[in-house]
């Protein structure tokens, strides 16, 4: 059957009742003549843009016989297209063209309608993508809000930006890279990072131990404008370290211990911070 599965229930029931009444035996006509009568009714309903009535007559006509005339499929393509059933419409028009070929009286009209259906299908697909993207954004907004609220509770602060800054600095301190796994509170090696947020930028202070003793301080800034808020990570099992990727260049940026989960947690916090500073 060519009945749409996506039609509203009320329309489906009304169409079924109408189509059943059309084949209920009121007309004591031979099947061939009754089929012609119904097809004429379809043509009239289409000319008057009464698509539900045309659909009901098509269903009634198909109930008379499994083998329909070629024009049935042309009409089915027109009606299904108007009812938003693009796949069914395409299938019907292709069947009409297979039956009639270039000599069919509706050859050109079928090709034009197929082109229109292609555009409608593309538009429908784009709308579905936009709808899915909008849904995803809503979910991401909810996740972002929940994440911030949890950090505010954890660090007992009211400012989302302050909570994120405290969280990132805690993670950076706990998961700093130390060469050779040398761990000592009295003598530490490697790099320690701390961040500070300012209006429009994130300042990163790096305290790097020198092999011959002492340490050096380096400071850099990351502008929040025009950067992708989703920060990536990379880990090197050979070098026994992980990296937070730079938001602007995507290159290795902050050096951490070889702990992929910790690196992903830091990257996630950076992503939330960038998003928060960019306006949520």
Secondary structure, DSSP 8 states (H G I E B T S, - for coil): ----SSS-HHHHHHHHHHHHHHTSS-----HHHHHHHHHHHHHHHHHTT-HHHHHHHHHHHHHH-SS--HHHHHHHHHHHHHTT-HHHHHHHHHHHHHHHGGGSTTHHHHHHHHHHHHHHHHHHHHHHHHHHHHHHHHHHHHHHHHHHHHHHHHHT-S-HHHHHHHHHHHHHHHTB--GGG---SSS--SEEEEEEEETTEEEEEEEEE-TTSSEEEEEEEEE-TT--S---EEEETTTTEEEEE-TTT-SEEEEEES-HHHHHHHHHHHHHHHHHHTT-
